[in-house]
């Protein structure tokens, strides 16, 4: 599974976005790959924002499903959803 990744500008982060994403990548392991948001092979794009404002312009992203993540709770739900999808693919 390939997931494109787009971070916001980080002007008001309420949590360490990069550390949280790194933990997910390490935890999900083989079969889960994070690429740039413009990767044509990605199945969806994870838009990781530091706050609920979510100022990333979705119109500037390729026409793929978007998953907005703006808190540690969102990050946990994203990890659980990705784990479920990986298990279904195996």
MIDOSE-1310 file (N, C-alpha, C; in nm, 2 decimals, decimal comma, always signed):
residues 90
xxxx	+0,08/-0,12/+0,00/+0,00/+0,00/+0,00/+0,09/+0,12/+0,00; +0,06/+0,21/-0,09/+0,13/+0,34/-0,10/+0,04/+0,45/-0,06; +0,09/+0,54/+0,03/+0,02/+0,65/+0,08/+0,10/+0,78/+0,05; +0,04/+0,87/-0,03/+0,11/+1,00/-0,05/+0,10/+1,08/+0,08
xxxx	+0,20/+1,16/+0,10/+0,20/+1,24/+0,23/+0,22/+1,39/+0,20; +0,13/+1,47/+0,26/+0,14/+1,62/+0,25/+0,13/+1,68/+0,39; +0,23/+1,75/+0,43/+0,23/+1,82/+0,55/+0,18/+1,97/+0,53; +0,12/+2,02/+0,63/+0,09/+2,17/+0,63/+0,22/+2,25/+0,66
xxxx	+0,20/+2,37/+0,66/+0,32/+2,46/+0,69/+0,37/+2,45/+0,83; +0,30/+2,40/+0,92/+0,34/+2,39/+1,06/+0,35/+2,51/+1,14; +0,26/+2,61/+1,11/+0,26/+2,74/+1,18/+0,21/+2,72/+1,33; +0,12/+2,63/+1,36/+0,07/+2,61/+1,49/+0,05/+2,47/+1,53
xxxx	+0,16/+2,39/+1,52/+0,14/+2,25/+1,55/+0,11/+2,22/+1,69; +0,01/+2,14/+1,72/-0,03/+2,10/+1,85/+0,03/+1,96/+1,89; +0,11/+1,90/+1,80/+0,18/+1,78/+1,83/+0,29/+1,76/+1,73; +0,38/+1,67/+1,75/+0,49/+1,65/+1,66/+0,45/+1,56/+1,54
xxxx	+0,41/+1,62/+1,43/+0,35/+1,56/+1,32/+0,45/+1,45/+1,26; +0,57/+1,49/+1,24/+0,67/+1,40/+1,18/+0,70/+1,28/+1,26; +0,71/+1,30/+1,39/+0,74/+1,19/+1,48/+0,62/+1,09/+1,48; +0,50/+1,15/+1,48/+0,38/+1,06/+1,48/+0,37/+0,98/+1,36
xxxx	+0,40/+1,04/+1,24/+0,40/+0,97/+1,12/+0,51/+0,87/+1,11; +0,63/+0,90/+1,16/+0,74/+0,81/+1,16/+0,70/+0,68/+1,25; +0,64/+0,70/+1,36/+0,60/+0,59/+1,44/+0,50/+0,50/+1,36; +0,41/+0,56/+1,29/+0,31/+0,48/+1,21/+0,39/+0,39/+1,11
xxxx	+0,48/+0,46/+1,04/+0,55/+0,39/+0,93/+0,63/+0,27/+0,99; +0,70/+0,29/+1,10/+0,77/+0,19/+1,17/+0,68/+0,08/+1,22; +0,57/+0,11/+1,27/+0,48/+0,02/+1,33/+0,41/-0,07/+1,22; +0,37/-0,01/+1,11/+0,30/-0,08/+1,01/+0,40/-0,17/+0,93
xxxx	+0,52/-0,12/+0,92/+0,63/-0,20/+0,85/+0,60/-0,23/+0,71; +0,65/-0,35/+0,67/+0,65/-0,40/+0,53/+0,51/-0,39/+0,48; +0,50/-0,35/+0,35/+0,37/-0,34/+0,29/+0,30/-0,20/+0,30; +0,36/-0,12/+0,38/+0,31/+0,02/+0,40/+0,42/+0,12/+0,36
xxxx	+0,40/+0,19/+0,25/+0,50/+0,28/+0,20/+0,44/+0,42/+0,19; +0,52/+0,52/+0,24/+0,48/+0,66/+0,23/+0,57/+0,73/+0,12; +0,50/+0,80/+0,03/+0,56/+0,87/-0,08/+0,52/+1,01/-0,08; +0,56/+1,09/-0,17/+0,52/+1,23/-0,19/+0,37/+1,23/-0,23
xxxx	+0,31/+1,34/-0,21/+0,17/+1,36/-0,24/+0,14/+1,35/-0,39; +0,25/+1,37/-0,47/+0,23/+1,37/-0,62/+0,26/+1,24/-0,68; +0,29/+1,14/-0,60/+0,32/+1,00/-0,65/+0,19/+0,94/-0,72; +0,20/+0,91/-0,84/+0,09/+0,86/-0,92/+0,04/+0,72/-0,87
xxxx	+0,13/+0,65/-0,80/+0,10/+0,51/-0,76/+0,03/+0,51/-0,62; +0,03/+0,62/-0,55/-0,03/+0,62/-0,42/-0,18/+0,60/-0,43; -0,24/+0,53/-0,33/-0,38/+0,50/-0,33/-0,46/+0,62/-0,27; -0,40/+0,69/-0,17/-0,47/+0,80/-0,11/-0,36/+0,90/-0,06
xxxx	-0,40/+1,01/-0,02/-0,31/+1,11/+0,03/-0,34/+1,15/+0,18; -0,25/+1,13/+0,26/-0,26/+1,17/+0,40/-0,22/+1,31/+0,41; -0,31/+1,40/+0,45/-0,28/+1,54/+0,47/-0,26/+1,56/+0,62; -0,14/+1,58/+0,66/-0,11/+1,59/+0,80/-0,09/+1,73/+0,84
xxxx	-0,19/+1,78/+0,92/-0,19/+1,92/+0,97/-0,16/+1,92/+1,12; -0,11/+2,04/+1,16/-0,08/+2,05/+1,30/-0,19/+2,10/+1,39; -0,30/+2,14/+1,33/-0,41/+2,19/+1,40/-0,54/+2,17/+1,32; -0,65/+2,20/+1,38/-0,78/+2,18/+1,31/-0,81/+2,28/+1,20
xxxx	-0,73/+2,39/+1,18/-0,75/+2,48/+1,07/-0,73/+2,41/+0,94; -0,64/+2,32/+0,93/-0,61/+2,24/+0,81/-0,60/+2,33/+0,69; -0,50/+2,42/+0,69/-0,49/+2,52/+0,58/-0,44/+2,47/+0,45; -0,41/+2,34/+0,44/-0,36/+2,29/+0,31/-0,47/+2,30/+0,21
xxxx	-0,44/+2,35/+0,09/-0,53/+2,36/-0,02/-0,55/+2,23/-0,09; -0,66/+2,16/-0,07/-0,68/+2,03/-0,13/-0,69/+2,04/-0,28; -0,73/+2,15/-0,34/-0,73/+2,17/-0,48/-0,60/+2,16/-0,55; -0,49/+2,18/-0,47/-0,36/+2,17/-0,53/-0,30/+2,03/-0,52
xxxx	-0,38/+1,93/-0,47/-0,34/+1,80/-0,46/-0,40/+1,71/-0,57; -0,33/+1,60/-0,61/-0,39/+1,52/-0,72/-0,53/+1,47/-0,68; -0,61/+1,43/-0,77/-0,75/+1,39/-0,75/-0,75/+1,25/-0,69; -0,71/+1,23/-0,57/-0,72/+1,10/-0,50/-0,79/+1,12/-0,37
xxxx	-0,83/+1,01/-0,31/-0,90/+1,03/-0,18/-0,80/+1,09/-0,08; -0,85/+1,19/+0,00/-0,77/+1,26/+0,10/-0,81/+1,21/+0,24; -0,71/+1,20/+0,33/-0,74/+1,17/+0,47/-0,67/+1,28/+0,55; -0,75/+1,37/+0,61/-0,70/+1,47/+0,69/-0,67/+1,42/+0,83
xxxx	-0,55/+1,45/+0,88/-0,50/+1,41/+1,01/-0,46/+1,54/+1,08; -0,53/+1,58/+1,19/-0,49/+1,70/+1,26/-0,47/+1,69/+1,41; -0,46/+1,57/+1,45/-0,44/+1,55/+1,60/-0,38/+1,41/+1,62; -0,33/+1,38/+1,74/-0,28/+1,25/+1,77/-0,40/+1,14/+1,76
xxxx	-0,52/+1,19/+1,80/-0,63/+1,10/+1,79/-0,66/+1,06/+1,65; -0,65/+1,16/+1,56/-0,67/+1,13/+1,41/-0,56/+1,04/+1,36; -0,44/+1,06/+1,41/-0,33/+0,98/+1,37/-0,35/+0,83/+1,41; -0,40/+0,81/+1,53/-0,43/+0,68/+1,58/-0,54/+0,61/+1,50
xxxx	-0,64/+0,68/+1,46/-0,75/+0,63/+1,38/-0,69/+0,59/+1,24; -0,61/+0,68/+1,19/-0,54/+0,65/+1,06/-0,46/+0,52/+1,06; -0,38/+0,51/+1,17/-0,30/+0,39/+1,18/-0,38/+0,26/+1,19; -0,49/+0,27/+1,26/-0,58/+0,15/+1,27/-0,64/+0,12/+1,14
xxxx	-0,69/+0,22/+1,07/-0,75/+0,20/+0,94/-0,65/+0,14/+0,84; -0,52/+0,19/+0,84/-0,42/+0,14/+0,75/-0,38/+0,00/+0,78; -0,38/-0,03/+0,91/-0,35/-0,17/+0,96/-0,46/-0,26/+0,90; -0,58/-0,22/+0,92/-0,70/-0,30/+0,87/-0,69/-0,33/+0,72
xxxx	-0,66/-0,22/+0,64/-0,64/-0,24/+0,50/-0,53/-0,33/+0,46; -0,42/-0,32/+0,53/-0,30/-0,40/+0,50/-0,34/-0,55/+0,53; -0,41/-0,57/+0,64/-0,45/-0,71/+0,67/-0,55/-0,77/+0,57; -0,63/-0,68/+0,51/-0,72/-0,73/+0,41/-0,65/-0,76/+0,28
xx	-0,54/-0,69/+0,25/-0,46/-0,71/+0,13/-0,38/-0,84/+0,14; -0,35/-0,88/+0,26/-0,26/-1,00/+0,28/-0,33/-1,13/+0,26
